[in-house]
Amino acid sequence: MLISVRIIRFSNHNFERILEALMLFLDVLA
């Protein structure tokens, strides 16, 4: 999770894409 936060901070312009990917990942786990 910390790594994801670091990636989001590193590339703010890809925030929406990362959020979408994270939601997809959580959906797969659920």
N, C-alpha and C positions, 0 to 999 in steps of 0.2 A: 504494500500500500504506500509506503514511504517513497518507493521508487516511482510510482505513478505520480505522486505529488511533485516530485522533483522534475519529472518529464513535463508535467503541465506547466511548471514554473519556467522551465527551460524554453519551451515553445508555446507561448501563449496563443499564437495564431492557430494552433491545432487543438485548442481546448475542446471545441465541440466534437471533433473527430475522436479524441481520446475518451470523452464522456460517453459517446455513442458506443465505442468499443467496450468500455467498462460495463455499461448497462447490458450489452450483449453477453459479456462474460458472466455477469451475475445471473442473467437469465438462464444460461446453460447450467450453472451450478444449482439453480433452484428447480 
